[in-house]
Amino acid sequence: MGDKRTYGVPALLSFFIPGLGQIIKGELFKAIGIWVVLAICFILQFILIGYLLGAIVWVWQIYDAYNN
């Protein structure tokens, strides 16, 4: 009973604010990495590949917040 885990709350928070679910789970460096990659994707939107990469990273970070 000491191993209580919540899955849905970090995933829900990551849905609205990318990286917040990882911070809630104590994975600060992973959240910083997500922010850096999303910033790069924002810059790459000018050559249109940033939209695809940004969507992939956004979905992955929600999945990661739910499963890890």
VOBA-1610 file (N, C-alpha, C; in pm, whole numbers, padded with zeros to 5 digits, always signed):
BEGIN
Met+00081-00118+00000Met+00000+00000+00000Met+00086+00126+00000Gly+00216+00112+00023Gly+00305+00226+00023Gly+00339+00274-00117Asp+00310+00193-00220Asp+00344+00228-00358Asp+00219+00282-00429Lys+00174+00398-00388Lys+00055+00459-00446Lys+00097+00543-00566Arg+00038+00513-00681Arg+00072+00587-00802Arg-00053+00645-00865Thr-00039+00763-00919Thr-00148+00824-00994Thr-00102+00837-01138Tyr-00188+00797-01227Tyr-00153+00800-01368Tyr-00227+00910-01443Gly-00354+00923-01418Gly-00436+01016-01496Gly-00408+01162-01470Val-00377+01198-01346Val-00355+01340-01315Val-00233+01396-01387Pro-00116+01331-01383Pro-00002+01387-01458Pro-00028+01392-01608Ala-00099+01293-01662Ala-00129+01294-01806Ala-00224+01409-01839Leu-00322+01432-01754Leu-00416+01542-01777Leu-00345+01678-01769Leu-00256+01692-01672Leu-00181+01817-01661Leu-00090+01837-01781Ser-00029+01728-01830Ser+00057+01738-01947Ser-00021+01770-02073Phe-00147+01732-02076Phe-00231+01766-02192Phe-00244+01917-02206Phe-00261+01986-02094Phe-00281+02130-02098Phe-00149+02208-02096Ile-00052+02163-02018Ile+00078+02230-02010Ile+00186+02123-02028Pro+00250+02119-02145Pro+00351+02017-02170Pro+00462+02020-02065Gly+00495+01903-02013Gly+00602+01889-01915Gly+00557+01896-01771Leu+00437+01945-01747Leu+00390+01958-01609Leu+00368+01822-01544Gly+00322+01725-01618Gly+00305+01590-01563Gly+00437+01529-01520Gln+00542+01555-01598Gln+00674+01505-01561Gln+00723+01574-01435Ile+00698+01702-01419Ile+00738+01773-01298Ile+00665+01717-01177Ile+00535+01690-01191Ile+00457+01633-01082Ile+00515+01497-01040Lys+00565+01422-01137Lys+00623+01290-01107Lys+00769+01298-01063Gly+00826+01417-01057Gly+00963+01434-01010Gly+01068+01420-01117Glu+01030+01429-01243Glu+01124+01415-01354Glu+01152+01552-01416Leu+01223+01634-01341Leu+01246+01773-01381Leu+01328+01783-01509Phe+01433+01704-01522Phe+01518+01714-01641Phe+01445+01669-01766Lys+01355+01574-01753Lys+01275+01531-01867Lys+01180+01644-01909Ala+01124+01716-01813Ala+01036+01828-01844Ala+01113+01940-01914Ile+01233+01967-01867Ile+01316+02070-01931Ile+01349+02028-02074Gly+01378+01900-02094Gly+01404+01849-02229Gly+01284+01865-02320Ile+01165+01839-02268Ile+01043+01856-02346Ile+01026+02002-02387Trp+01051+02094-02294Trp+01039+02236-02325Trp+01139+02280-02432Val+01261+02228-02424Val+01363+02263-02524Val+01323+02211-02661Val+01278+02086-02668Val+01239+02028-02796Val+01118+02102-02854Leu+01021+02136-02770Leu+00905+02210-02820Leu+00943+02350-02866Ala+01042+02413-02801Ala+01089+02544-02847Ala+01155+02532-02984Ile+01232+02425-03004Ile+01294+02402-03135Ile+01186+02376-03240Cys+01083+02301-03204Cys+00972+02276-03297Cys+00900+02405-03332Phe+00887+02495-03235Phe+00825+02624-03262Phe+00905+02702-03365Ile+01036+02698-03353Ile+01123+02766-03450Ile+01112+02700-03587Leu+01104+02567-03590Leu+01096+02494-03716Leu+00960+02505-03785Gln+00863+02564-03720Gln+00733+02580-03784Gln+00741+02669-03907Phe+00843+02749-03916Phe+00858+02835-04033Phe+00892+02756-04158Ile+00947+02636-04141Ile+00971+02549-04257Ile+00877+02429-04254Leu+00771+02438-04178Leu+00657+02347-04173Leu+00683+02211-04108Ile+00807+02170-04085Ile+00831+02042-04020Ile+00805+02050-03869Gly+00808+02170-03814Gly+00784+02188-03672Gly+00644+02149-03628Tyr+00547+02163-03717Tyr+00410+02123-03683Tyr+00402+01974-03657Leu+00460+01895-03743Leu+00457+01749-03727Leu+00537+01705-03606Leu+00659+01756-03592Leu+00742+01718-03478Leu+00682+01764-03346Gly+00624+01883-03345Gly+00561+01934-03223Gly+00444+01847-03180Ala+00363+01803-03276Ala+00250+01716-03244Ala+00297+01581-03190Ile+00403+01528-03249Ile+00457+01399-03203Ile+00510+01412-03061Val+00585+01517-03033Val+00641+01538-02899Val+00529+01561-02798Trp+00426+01636-02836Trp+00315+01664-02744Trp+00242+01535-02706Val+00213+01449-02804Val+00145+01322-02776Val+00235+01231-02695Trp+00364+01226-02727Trp+00457+01140-02654Trp+00467+01180-02507Gln+00473+01310-02478Gln+00490+01352-02340Gln+00366+01324-02257Ile+00248+01325-02318Ile+00126+01284-02247Ile+00132+01135-02217Tyr+00172+01056-02317Tyr+00186+00911-02298Tyr+00290+00880-02190Asp+00400+00952-02191Asp+00506+00931-02094Asp+00460+00968-01953Ala+00385+01076-01940Ala+00335+01116-01809Ala+00237+01013-01754Tyr+00164+00948-01841Tyr+00067+00847-01797Tyr+00135+00717-01756Asn+00236+00675-01831Asn+00294+00541-01811Asn+00410+00532-01715Asn+00493+00633-01704Asn+00612+00620-01620Asn+00583+00654-01478
//
